[in-house]
């Protein structure tokens, strides 16, 4: 139950918050960014493609020389700093998140990743830490300051994809509500990608809850829209008794990046060959990928995984099917946590789908200009 309470506590971050007691980080300083186009996070993203017939091939990766749009990414809860708020320094935790979740998107967009003093993994796991009411507002203030610096110094009227996961999604959602939803800036929104959290709408509708003017993405090439989902193995959904209730006729959106219009779609995942996830200590060890020699590339991609959004007694969720030998389930006390499922892999599972999606959206955005 501890992890679901931690998730519920993050829901409070999406509400309007008072000004933080401390000034935000100075985003004119290079040290306040994890990655920027002029200081990129250079990662080896070479992948072994494990074919359905048992064969394999190597897939190289190269970032685009001049991508047409930007991606502004706020990483999830990853910091192992000692307190409730993360230190103002880039560590392996933030770089791991970039490597696992968005570095591959540099093939379709310029990548901006601000450092922010997030609420830490430490605070999520150690309930004995005393509360710090300013932690949430401090993190929000950093993200807002980074966004405004990006707009004022880097954007130059370009289209932008906003990406956040988990705590990062909460930050992106609040940023969109304050700065973009229903404002002139909405014209620059290529899309928003916010898995691992909740975007709400009235039952059966795609807009009108969390956002008043930003709808769900439901077709290829649609721009100015939002995607949200929470991933679980189809055979291990949230137990009915643990489903989060929502009020006022609102329900979470589930938009499947592999099939925007609905139904099942083929996933294009990229997993760490070693089983690394955004929070390694919460993940079971990765077993052998095949019966033969193990891949010697940093990443692998598997055929045969599919996903579809479901709305049933287990909530609104993205059900992942297939027999791929990937780990990544959220572990608590040595066992998979049924409330968190494949939360740690929300973006790994659909990374190739997102590359295709952003490419199509960028082309549609350019044509619309």
N, C-alpha and C positions, 0 to 999 in steps of 0.2 A: 504493500500500500504506500510505502514511502515515495516511490517514484511517481505515482499518480498525484500525490499531494504536491510534489515538486512541480509537476506540470500545471496543476491548478494555481500554484503560486505565481507561475509565469503569466497566467491569464491576467493577473492584476497589472502587469506591465503594459497591456494594451489600452488601459484607461488613461485619460489625461492626468498628467502628474505635475506637481509643483516644480518650480525651478530647482535644479540641483544646488546643494550648498557650495560645491566646488566649481570653479570655472571649467569648461570643457577643455579637452586637449587642443593644442595649437596645430591645426592641420596645414599650416604653411610650412611646417617642419617635416622633412622626409621621415623622421623617426616615428611619426604618428600614422604612418601607412604601412600595412603589411605588403601590399603590392600596388604598383602604379605602372602605366605604360612606360614611363621613363625609368622605372626601377622594378622590372617585372620579377615575379616569382618564377624562376627557371627550374622546372622539374622534368625528370625523365618520365614521360607518359607512354612509353612504348608498351604495347599490349600483345599478349599471345591470344589469338582467336582460336578457341577450342571448337572445332567444327562438329556438326551433328554426326558425321560419319566416322568420328574418331581421329580425323586428321587435325592438323594445326598449322597456322601460319602466323607470321609476325606482322603487326600493324604499327607503322611508325607514326609519329605525331610531330607536327610543326605548327606554331602559332601563325595566324594570318599577319601579313605584312602591313595591311591597311584596312582593318575591318570597318564596316560601315556604321556600326552602332557601339555604344558603351554598355558595359555591365557593372553595376554598383552592387557589391555583395557584402552582406553582413553575416558573419559566421555564427554558428550555433554555440551552445554551452560547451566549451572545450578547455577553458583555462584551469590548470591545476595549481594556481596561485594559493597562498596559505589562508587568505581571508575570504570575505564575502565578495568583495570587488577585486577584479583582476588588476595586477600591476600595469602601469603605463609603459610596457615594454613588449616588443615582439619576441615570442618564444617559439619553441618547436610545436607547441599546441596549436597556435594560430596557423603556422605554416602547414601542419598536417591537415587541418581543415580545408585549406585552399587546395592542397594536393588531391585530397579525396573527393572534393565536392565541385570545384569550379575551374581548376587550372585548364582543363580540356576545353572550356568555353572560349579560351583565347583564340581558337580557330575561327570564331564568328564575332567576337566583340573585344574592344579594349577593356581591360579588367582593372577596376578600382576597388581596393579592399582596405577600408580604414581600420586601424586599431581602435578598440573601445574598451572601456573598463567595465566589462560585463560581469554579471553574477556568475560565480565560478562553479565548476564541478565540485570543488571542496565543500562549498556551502550546501549543495544539493545532497551530498552524501553524509555530511556531518551535521546532524540536526541539533547538536549541542552548541553550535556557534550562536552567539547572541544576535538578535535581529539588528539590521541596519536599514532604517527606513529610506535613507538617501541612496541606497545602492541602485534601485531601479531608475529613479530620476537621473542619477549620474550617468548611467549607461545610455539612457535616452538622449541626454544632452550632448554626449559625445557624438552619437550617430547623427543627430540633427546638425551639429556644427560641421561634421565631415561632409554631409550632403550639401550644405550651403556653400562650403568652400569649393567643392567640386563644381557646383552650378556657376559660381562666380569666376572660377579660374580655369576650368577644364572643359566644360560641356560645350560651350560655343554653339548652342542651338541644336546639338546632335540628339538623335533618339537614344533612349536609355532603357535598358532592362534592369529592373530592380529584383534582387535575389536575396532571400534570407531563409534560414532553416531554424526551426525550433525557437530558441530565444532570439535568434537573428530575424526570423520571420515576424515575431512579435514586434521587434524594432521597426522593420520595414512597413508593417501594417500601420503602426502608429504614425510613422513618417508620412505615409500616403494619405492618411486621414487628415493630418494637419496641413500638409504642403501641396497635395496634388489633387485629391478627389474633388471634382467640380470646379477646379481652378484653371487658369490658362496654361499652367504647367502640364496639365493632363495631355495636352497635344503632343508633348515630347515622350510620353510613355509608350514604349514599344510593347512591353508587357511586364507583369510582376509575377514572380515565381516564389511561392511562400509555403512550402511543405513543412510538415511537422508542427503545425499550429492550426488555428481555426479561422476561416473566413466564413461569416454567417450571412444567410439570406433567408427571406421568407420561404416557407415550404413550397417547392415547385418553381421557384424563381431564381434568377441568376444575379440579381442586384437588389439593393434596398435595405440591407442589414448593416454589415460592417461598412460597406461603401454605398454611397448614394448615387454615384454616377459611373463607377468602374465595374463592368460586368465580368462574368466568368468567360474564359476563352473556350469557345465551342466549335471552332472550325479552323482549318489550316490557313495561315496568313492573316488571321484576325489580329488586330493590334489594339492597344489601349485597354487590355483586359488582364485578368488575374487567373493564376492557377494555384490550387491548393489541394493537398492530399495527405493522408496518413497511411503508411504501408504496414501490412500484416501478411504473414503466410495464410493462404486460404484455409488451411486446416487448423489454424491457431488464432482465431479472432479474439477480440476483447470479450471476456465473459459478460453475459447480459447484466449481471448485478454491478459491474464496474463501469458501465457506459456513463459518460458525463451527460447529465440532463441540461437542456437549454430551454430558455423561457421565451415568451412573447411570440410564439409561432416561428422562431428562427431555427434553422438547421445548418450544420456545417456543409460547405460546398466540397465536393470531390470532383476534381477534373483530372482525368487520366492523361498524362502526357503522351501515351502511346495510342490514344484513341479519344480525341477531344470531344467528338460528337456523342460518345457513349459506347458501351459494349466493350468487348475484350480487344486488346492489342498486343503486339509483340514488343517485348522490352529489348532495349539495347544497353545492357548494363556494362559498367566497368568496375571491377572489384580489385582491391589490392591482392596481389599474388600471395602475400604473406598473411592475409586476413586482417591487416590493419584497418581500423575504423577511426572515426573522429574522436572516440573515447576508448582507447585500447583496453583499459582496465575493466570495461563493462562488456567485453566481447569474449566469447569462447574461442579457443584456438582453432585455426583453420586446418581442416584435414586435407588429405591428398585431393588434388583436382582431377586426376586421372589415374588409371592403373599403370601408366608408363612413367617416364621421367617427368619431374615437376617443371613447370614453366620457369625460365630464368629471366623473364621480363618483370618490371615492377607491377604490371597490371595484367589481368585476364578478362576476357569477355566470353560469355556463354550463349549458345543457342537455346531456344526452346522455352524461355521464360515468358510468361504472359501475365497480364494484369487487367482487372476490370473494377470499376467502382461498384460497391454494393451499399444498399440502404436497407437495413433489416434490424432485427432485434439486437445485433451486436454494434449498432451505430452506423455511421457513414464512413466508409473505409475503402482503401485500395487493396483488393485481394490479389496476392501474387501466387501464381501457380507454376508448376514445373519441377523438374527433378534435379536442378543444378546443385552441385555439392558446395554451395557457398554458406559460410557462417555469417555472423553479423547480428543475430538476435540479441536484444538487450538482456543481459544476465544480472540476476539479483540472487545472492546467496547460492550461487552455483547452478541456478535453474533459469530458463527463459522467463522474463517478466511478461505476463499476459497483457498487461496494460500498455506496454511500450512496443512490443512486437519488433518490427524491422525499422524502427525509428532511426537508428544509426545509419541505415542504408537508404533513406528516403531519396537522396540525390544520386548515389551510386547506381541504383536500380534503373534509372531512366536517363543516365548521362548522355548516351548517344541520341536518344529521343529529343533531348533538350537542344543538342547541337543542331539537329534537323529543324526543330521548331523555331529556334531563334533565327536561323538562316532564312526560313520562309517569312517570318515576321519582319525581319530587317528588309527583305526585298519588297514586301508589301508596304512597309513604312516609307521606303524611298519612292516607290511608285506614287504613293498618296501625296507626296510633297510636291 
